[in-house]
Amino acid sequence: MTGMTALLIYIVWTLILALSYATYRLPLVLTGKKAANHWERGKPVDDPEFLVRAKAAHLNCLENLPLFAALVLIGAATDQIVTVNAVAGIIVAARIGQSLVHLIGTSFPLVFIRASLFLTQVALMLYLAFALI
């Protein structure tokens, strides 16, 4: 998988996670069951647990997407995309895996797996950062 393809998949995955909870909320607003500003920051959350986890997984993606994108683009801009291509697919697979585990639940074993997948991404992105210097 190329770095650019991995970046595109990462972006699409992030959008899918956003839609997973936005599509639940939209009918509630359109039918008048909830106000459009019901989900403002600082207000109590009354979404089903799965949707709370989906939003958290989406926000996790948003936190790391700029870093991954920057590494891919630096690799492309400096003619080092081969280095990026070598690990980009693993990074995006670990990201999707982390999100899926997050969606499943928050038990200790799942949190441990999720943390391991996160650390895999961080380690590989650090590897890329140093390899691209």
C-alpha positions as CSV (number, residue, x, y, z in Angstrom):
1,M,0.0,0.0,0.0
2,T,1.3,3.4,-0.8
3,G,1.5,6.2,1.7
4,M,-1.0,8.3,-0.2
5,T,-3.5,5.4,-0.3
6,A,-3.0,4.8,3.4
7,L,-3.6,8.5,4.0
8,L,-6.8,8.4,1.9
9,I,-8.0,5.3,3.8
10,Y,-7.2,7.0,7.1
11,I,-9.3,10.1,6.1
12,V,-12.2,7.9,4.9
13,W,-12.2,5.9,8.1
14,T,-12.2,9.1,10.2
15,L,-15.3,10.3,8.2
16,I,-17.0,7.0,8.7
17,L,-16.6,7.3,12.4
18,A,-18.0,10.8,12.4
19,L,-21.0,9.6,10.4
20,S,-21.6,6.7,12.8
21,Y,-22.8,9.1,15.5
22,A,-23.9,12.0,13.4
23,T,-26.4,9.8,11.5
24,Y,-27.9,8.8,14.9
25,R,-28.3,12.4,16.0
26,L,-29.7,13.9,12.8
27,P,-33.1,12.2,13.0
28,L,-33.4,13.2,16.6
29,V,-33.0,16.8,15.7
30,L,-35.3,16.6,12.6
31,T,-38.1,15.0,14.6
32,G,-37.8,17.5,17.4
33,K,-36.7,14.9,20.0
34,K,-33.5,16.8,20.7
35,A,-32.4,20.4,20.1
36,A,-29.7,20.9,17.6
37,N,-27.4,22.2,20.3
38,H,-28.1,19.3,22.6
39,W,-24.6,17.9,22.2
40,E,-22.6,21.0,22.9
41,R,-19.4,20.5,24.8
42,G,-19.8,20.6,28.6
43,K,-23.3,19.2,28.5
44,P,-24.1,15.8,29.9
45,V,-23.9,13.0,27.3
46,D,-27.0,10.8,27.0
47,D,-26.0,8.9,23.8
48,P,-25.9,5.1,23.8
49,E,-22.5,3.8,25.0
50,F,-21.6,2.6,21.5
51,L,-22.0,6.1,20.1
52,V,-20.0,7.6,23.0
53,R,-17.2,5.2,22.1
54,A,-17.6,6.0,18.3
55,K,-17.2,9.7,19.0
56,A,-14.1,9.0,21.1
57,A,-12.6,6.8,18.4
58,H,-13.4,9.6,15.8
59,L,-11.6,12.1,18.0
60,N,-8.6,9.8,18.4
61,C,-8.3,9.7,14.6
62,L,-8.5,13.4,14.4
63,E,-5.7,13.8,17.0
64,N,-3.2,11.7,14.9
65,L,-4.4,12.3,11.3
66,P,-2.4,15.6,10.9
67,L,0.8,13.9,12.1
68,F,0.4,11.0,9.8
69,A,-0.6,13.3,6.9
70,A,2.5,15.4,7.5
71,L,4.8,12.4,7.4
72,V,3.3,11.1,4.2
73,L,3.5,14.5,2.5
74,I,7.0,15.1,3.7
75,G,8.0,11.7,2.3
76,A,6.4,12.6,-1.0
77,A,7.9,16.1,-1.1
78,T,11.4,14.9,-0.4
79,D,11.4,11.9,-2.7
80,Q,11.4,9.5,0.2
81,I,7.9,8.1,-0.4
82,V,9.4,4.6,-0.6
83,T,10.3,4.8,3.1
84,V,6.7,6.0,3.9
85,N,5.2,3.2,1.7
86,A,7.0,0.6,3.7
87,V,5.1,1.3,6.9
88,A,2.1,3.4,6.0
89,G,-0.2,0.4,5.6
90,I,0.7,-0.9,9.0
91,I,0.0,2.5,10.6
92,V,-3.4,2.8,9.0
93,A,-4.2,-0.9,9.8
94,A,-3.3,-0.3,13.5
95,R,-5.4,2.9,13.5
96,I,-8.5,1.1,12.2
97,G,-7.8,-1.8,14.6
98,Q,-7.6,0.6,17.5
99,S,-10.9,2.2,16.5
100,L,-12.6,-1.1,16.1
101,V,-11.4,-2.3,19.5
102,H,-12.6,1.0,21.0
103,L,-16.1,0.4,19.4
104,I,-16.3,-3.1,21.0
105,G,-15.8,-2.0,24.6
106,T,-13.7,-0.7,27.4
107,S,-12.7,-3.8,29.4
108,F,-9.1,-4.0,30.6
109,P,-8.0,-6.5,27.8
110,L,-9.6,-4.3,25.1
111,V,-8.0,-1.1,26.5
112,F,-4.6,-3.0,26.6
113,I,-5.1,-4.0,22.9
114,R,-6.1,-0.5,22.0
115,A,-3.1,1.0,23.8
116,S,-0.8,-1.5,22.0
117,L,-2.2,-0.5,18.6
118,F,-1.8,3.1,19.5
119,L,1.8,2.6,20.6
120,T,2.5,0.7,17.3
121,Q,1.3,3.8,15.4
122,V,3.4,6.2,17.5
123,A,6.5,4.0,17.2
124,L,6.1,3.7,13.4
125,M,5.5,7.4,13.0
126,L,8.6,8.2,15.1
127,Y,10.5,5.8,12.9
128,L,9.3,7.7,9.8
129,A,10.1,11.1,11.3
130,F,13.7,10.1,12.0
131,A,14.0,8.2,8.7
132,L,12.9,11.3,6.8
133,I,15.3,13.7,8.4
